[in-house]
Amino acid sequence: MWPFTTDNKPTCRLCKVHCYKPEKREQIRQIMRYAGPRMLLYYPADAIKHMIREMMLKIKRKRK
């Protein structure tokens, strides 16, 4: 059973339930290292929302 909805799914980097095998996760990490910074240029609003969601999840986890 999938524990997340589209509203509360964390970013892959912070997710406790991994959808991919370790090799695939490493490949995705490398892709995001390339694509992440470019996202700020082409889709700044989406990139900022992504960063805010990630920061909020980190804060929420620290409080528990």
MDAnalysis code that builds the backbone (N, CA, C; Angstrom):
import MDAnalysis as mda
import numpy as np

u = mda.Universe.empty(192, n_residues=64, atom_resindex=np.repeat(np.arange(64), 3), trajectory=True)
u.add_TopologyAttr("name", ["N", "CA", "C"] * 64)
u.add_TopologyAttr("resid", np.arange(1, 65))
u.add_TopologyAttr("resname", ["MET", "TRP", "PRO", "PHE", "THR", "THR", "ASP", "ASN", "LYS", "PRO", "THR", "CYS", "ARG", "LEU", "CYS", "LYS", "VAL", "HIS", "CYS", "TYR", "LYS", "PRO", "GLU", "LYS", "ARG", "GLU", "GLN", "ILE", "ARG", "GLN", "ILE", "MET", "ARG", "TYR", "ALA", "GLY", "PRO", "ARG", "MET", "LEU", "LEU", "TYR", "TYR", "PRO", "ALA", "ASP", "ALA", "ILE", "LYS", "HIS", "MET", "ILE", "ARG", "GLU", "MET", "MET", "LEU", "LYS", "ILE", "LYS", "ARG", "LYS", "ARG", "LYS"])
u.atoms.positions = np.array([
    [0.845, -1.191, 0.000],
    [0.000, 0.000, 0.000],
    [0.881, 1.242, 0.000],
    [0.586, 2.169, -0.854],
    [1.345, 3.413, -0.969],
    [0.923, 4.359, 0.146],
    [1.834, 4.793, 0.997],
    [1.467, 5.622, 2.152],
    [1.294, 7.105, 1.856],
    [1.496, 7.535, 0.611],
    [1.461, 8.954, 0.297],
    [0.348, 9.287, -0.676],
    [-0.096, 10.518, -0.607],
    [-0.947, 11.069, -1.660],
    [-0.064, 12.031, -2.444],
    [-0.565, 12.602, -3.501],
    [0.254, 13.531, -4.278],
    [0.579, 14.789, -3.487],
    [-0.200, 15.088, -2.471],
    [0.033, 16.294, -1.670],
    [1.134, 16.114, -0.639],
    [1.300, 14.896, -0.121],
    [2.269, 14.737, 0.964],
    [3.458, 13.854, 0.593],
    [3.663, 13.584, -0.690],
    [4.806, 12.786, -1.127],
    [6.066, 13.627, -0.992],
    [7.064, 13.145, -0.239],
    [8.311, 13.899, -0.120],
    [9.142, 13.765, -1.393],
    [10.181, 14.577, -1.486],
    [11.094, 14.437, -2.611],
    [11.821, 13.105, -2.464],
    [12.277, 12.558, -3.565],
    [12.907, 11.232, -3.544],
    [14.088, 11.180, -2.583],
    [14.828, 12.265, -2.508],
    [16.015, 12.310, -1.648],
    [15.665, 12.107, -0.181],
    [14.496, 12.573, 0.240],
    [14.099, 12.491, 1.644],
    [13.086, 11.394, 1.938],
    [12.700, 10.653, 0.931],
    [11.656, 9.645, 1.089],
    [12.179, 8.437, 1.868],
    [11.352, 7.917, 2.767],
    [11.725, 6.728, 3.534],
    [11.325, 5.453, 2.812],
    [10.395, 5.539, 1.874],
    [9.955, 4.398, 1.075],
    [10.544, 4.578, -0.313],
    [11.546, 3.772, -0.653],
    [12.206, 3.953, -1.941],
    [11.526, 3.133, -3.022],
    [11.186, 3.785, -4.121],
    [10.487, 3.158, -5.242],
    [11.450, 2.425, -6.169],
    [12.717, 2.761, -6.106],
    [13.686, 2.233, -7.053],
    [14.786, 1.467, -6.343],
    [15.444, 0.594, -7.092],
    [16.606, -0.131, -6.582],
    [17.747, 0.865, -6.416],
    [18.739, 0.524, -5.573],
    [19.843, 1.466, -5.323],
    [20.550, 1.956, -6.587],
    [20.730, 1.076, -7.600],
    [21.418, 1.500, -8.823],
    [20.603, 2.573, -9.551],
    [19.310, 2.378, -9.613],
    [18.435, 3.333, -10.299],
    [18.385, 4.655, -9.523],
    [18.358, 4.576, -8.186],
    [18.361, 5.797, -7.369],
    [19.622, 6.608, -7.622],
    [20.764, 5.935, -7.763],
    [22.015, 6.640, -8.042],
    [21.947, 7.320, -9.410],
    [21.364, 6.646, -10.371],
    [21.213, 7.228, -11.706],
    [20.307, 8.468, -11.643],
    [19.221, 8.384, -10.895],
    [18.305, 9.518, -10.748],
    [19.000, 10.671, -10.024],
    [19.811, 10.354, -9.026],
    [20.551, 11.388, -8.293],
    [21.488, 12.141, -9.239],
    [22.171, 11.400, -10.116],
    [23.076, 12.045, -11.075],
    [22.303, 12.927, -12.058],
    [21.159, 12.462, -12.498],
    [20.331, 13.252, -13.411],
    [19.878, 14.537, -12.721],
    [19.458, 14.435, -11.466],
    [18.980, 15.607, -10.746],
    [20.109, 16.593, -10.447],
    [21.335, 16.106, -10.297],
    [22.474, 17.019, -10.115],
    [22.660, 17.897, -11.347],
    [22.336, 17.341, -12.510],
    [22.424, 18.108, -13.744],
    [21.185, 18.986, -13.932],
    [20.004, 18.394, -13.744],
    [18.752, 19.074, -14.072],
    [18.290, 20.059, -12.998],
    [18.618, 19.791, -11.751],
    [18.138, 20.626, -10.649],
    [18.470, 22.103, -10.798],
    [19.744, 22.447, -10.978],
    [20.094, 23.868, -11.125],
    [19.458, 24.517, -12.356],
    [19.302, 23.758, -13.424],
    [18.688, 24.306, -14.639],
    [17.199, 24.568, -14.449],
    [16.614, 23.828, -13.535],
    [15.191, 24.023, -13.256],
    [14.931, 25.458, -12.775],
    [15.884, 26.028, -12.051],
    [15.748, 27.409, -11.590],
    [15.660, 28.395, -12.755],
    [16.338, 28.098, -13.846],
    [16.304, 28.986, -15.009],
    [15.014, 28.854, -15.810],
    [14.581, 27.616, -16.018],
    [13.455, 27.379, -16.915],
    [12.098, 27.336, -16.215],
    [12.079, 26.880, -14.961],
    [10.829, 26.774, -14.196],
    [11.064, 27.276, -12.768],
    [11.315, 28.567, -12.596],
    [11.690, 29.070, -11.270],
    [10.622, 28.852, -10.198],
    [9.353, 29.013, -10.538],
    [8.302, 28.834, -9.528],
    [8.259, 27.390, -9.050],
    [8.349, 26.439, -9.976],
    [8.337, 25.024, -9.601],
    [9.563, 24.665, -8.766],
    [10.723, 25.209, -9.129],
    [11.953, 24.919, -8.394],
    [11.862, 25.447, -6.962],
    [11.326, 26.635, -6.802],
    [11.194, 27.215, -5.461],
    [10.193, 26.420, -4.632],
    [9.074, 26.028, -5.240],
    [8.098, 25.184, -4.524],
    [8.741, 23.879, -4.080],
    [9.546, 23.287, -4.942],
    [10.232, 22.038, -4.639],
    [11.163, 22.214, -3.436],
    [11.930, 23.296, -3.433],
    [12.859, 23.547, -2.327],
    [12.114, 23.820, -1.027],
    [11.018, 24.559, -1.096],
    [10.237, 24.855, 0.105],
    [9.635, 23.577, 0.682],
    [9.069, 22.728, -0.191],
    [8.507, 21.456, 0.282],
    [9.562, 20.617, 0.981],
    [10.762, 20.578, 0.416],
    [11.834, 19.790, 0.999],
    [12.249, 20.356, 2.357],
    [12.359, 21.688, 2.463],
    [12.725, 22.309, 3.740],
    [11.647, 22.066, 4.790],
    [10.386, 22.170, 4.401],
    [9.291, 21.959, 5.349],
    [9.285, 20.518, 5.865],
    [9.567, 19.568, 4.989],
    [9.617, 18.173, 5.406],
    [10.761, 17.942, 6.387],
    [11.910, 18.558, 6.130],
    [13.041, 18.426, 7.058],
    [12.673, 18.989, 8.434],
    [12.031, 20.146, 8.455],
    [11.633, 20.770, 9.726],
    [10.623, 19.880, 10.451],
    [9.668, 19.356, 9.716],
    [8.643, 18.501, 10.308],
    [9.276, 17.251, 10.926],
    [10.248, 16.671, 10.248],
    [10.908, 15.459, 10.755],
    [11.754, 15.744, 11.999],
    [12.348, 16.933, 12.061],
    [13.164, 17.288, 13.241],
    [12.304, 17.443, 14.490],
    [11.062, 17.903, 14.315],
    [10.171, 18.135, 15.458],
    [9.684, 16.827, 16.080],
    [9.673, 15.757, 15.289],
    [9.176, 14.462, 15.810],
    [10.173, 13.769, 16.656],
])
